[in-house]
């Protein structure tokens, strides 16, 4: 069995090997999310006809449904970000900061393949968010 490939700093940044690696990683992540969502939707549908006269049970069930819906919404947003990242690979803009145009860096992309900002730009963005949140 071949050794598992991991992009490294010695190679040209965002060379064909890097793009192939990240595209494969993103496509697999997308498939995993879709499979998990399909399973959870199937499981929640099969139990949705249980209604209880007990108010506490009904409230608990409603809370569970709300949590499920929030999770599905987050997953939907994540799928959208994964799709955007795949498109960026296809149009050769993947791996570069949307604010500065500088390389995001392999370590950051391996940890978070949907990253769109360099660490510096992300920190600046978060600092600005905090300042506005404190006002």
N, C-alpha and C positions, 0 to 999 in steps of 0.2 A: 504494500500500500504506500502511495506517495506521501511525502511529508506535507503537512498542511501549510499552505502559503500564507504569510503575513507580510503586508507591505513594510518596507523599511526605508530609512532615511538615505541610504546609499543610492537608491534608484531615483530616477528623474521624477519629480513631484507630479502626480496625476498622469503617469505613463499608462499605457494600455493595460498593464497588469493591475495597477491600482484601480482603474475604472472597472475592470472585470470583477475584481475582488469586492468592491463596494456595491456594485450592481447586484451581484449574487447575494451578498449579505442583506441588502434592502429587499430584494424579491422574496427571499426566504422569510424574513421578518414579516413582510406583508401577508404571505401565505399562512404563517402561524397565527396571526391576528384574525384573519378571515375564518380559519378553521375553529379557533376558540370561540369567536362570536357566533358561528353557526351552531356549535355544540350548546352554548349557553342559551341561545334563542330557542333551540329545540327543547332543551330541558325546562326552560321557564314556560314554554307553551304547554307542555304536557302536564304541568302542575297548576295551570292558571284557572282551572275550573273548580278548584276547591274553594268553597265559600263557607265561611263560618258565621254562626249567629253571634259569636263572642266578639264584642267591640275591640278588645285588646288584640285578639288574633287578626282581625281585619286591619287594625292600625299597623301591626307588625308586618303583615303582608304588604300593605301599601308602602311602608318604609323600604322594604326589600326591593320592591318594584322601582321606587325612585332611585335607589342606589344602583340598580341594574341599568336604568336608563342613563344615569350620569356616566357610568362606566362605558356604555356603548357609545355615548357622545364623545368621550375622550378618545376611544378607539377610532372613531370615525375621523376625528381631527388628526390623529396620529397617522392613519392611512393616507390622508390628504398630504401630510408632510413627507411621507415616504414616497408618494407619487411625484411630488415636486422634486425631491432629491434624485429620483430616477431620471426625470426629464432633464435635470441639470447635468447629469452624467452624459446624456445623449447630446446635449448642446455645448458640451465642454466648459461649463461654468461651475461644475461641482468641485468642492474643496477650496473655494475662494470666498473670503468674507464679503457679504453683501454690502457692508458699509465702507470698508477700506480697499477691497480688491486684493488684499494680501492672502497668502495661503493660510488656511485654517490650521493645518498641521495634522499629520497622520495619527498621532496618539489621540487627539481630540476626536477625530472622525471614527477611529476604531471604537472608542468609548461611546460616541453619540453620532452615528452615521447620518442623522438628519440635521446636524449643526449647520447653521447658516452664518454664524458670526465667529470671528477669531476670539480667543479667550479675552484679549484686551478689550475688544469691542463689546463682548458680552458683559464683562465686568462694568464697563462704562454705562451700558444700557441698564443693568440692574441697579447701579448707584443712582441713576436718574429716576428710575421707578421708585426707589426708596425715598428719595427727596420729595417727589410729588405725592407719595403716599403719606408722608409725615405732615404735609401742609394741610 
